[in-house]
Amino acid sequence: MTVLNPKDVADQLDGWTGGDDFITKVFRFEDFAQAFGWMTRIAIIADKMDHHPEWFNVYNRVDVTLTTHDAGGVTDKDVTLAKAMEQAAK
């Protein structure tokens, strides 16, 4: 796996920011049910990818951090999952 520059990746994704070895975004929904429903849809996608997000949920807010631990940084797996998250949030 090729490790990508997190800041360059984040610049290509709407609302994402890049850290040292991760990308992150806060998703906001109308209420808890919508946030949890979105997380459920993403959990199914992530499990099929065998690539699981770090996330934290309170009410209508979901804080997401993506990194590929095995590679030690951001990879195409993170980009693919971030795009899936964006699509599911629409």
Phi, psi and omega in degrees: 000136178270129177276129183259160176285115184302323181291321176295318178297313182299325179297337181267356182241134184293117174083001180270152173234154182249140175251203181297316182216032183204166168238152185214152177203150172255123176258136178238139182234174182295322182202182182297319182299319179292319178298315182291323176299317178297315179299323178296315178298318180291324179300321179294315179297313182298320180295319177296327178280346189055045181215109192249133182284158165265124181212161183219130184237131168225120180050250186261009185247135174232116176269125184241136171232130179240134174201156176256100186302319181299329182266346180078028179171196182277133178230182177301331177301319180292320178297314180299316180291321178299318179294322177296320178297316179300313181297316182291334181280347181286000000 
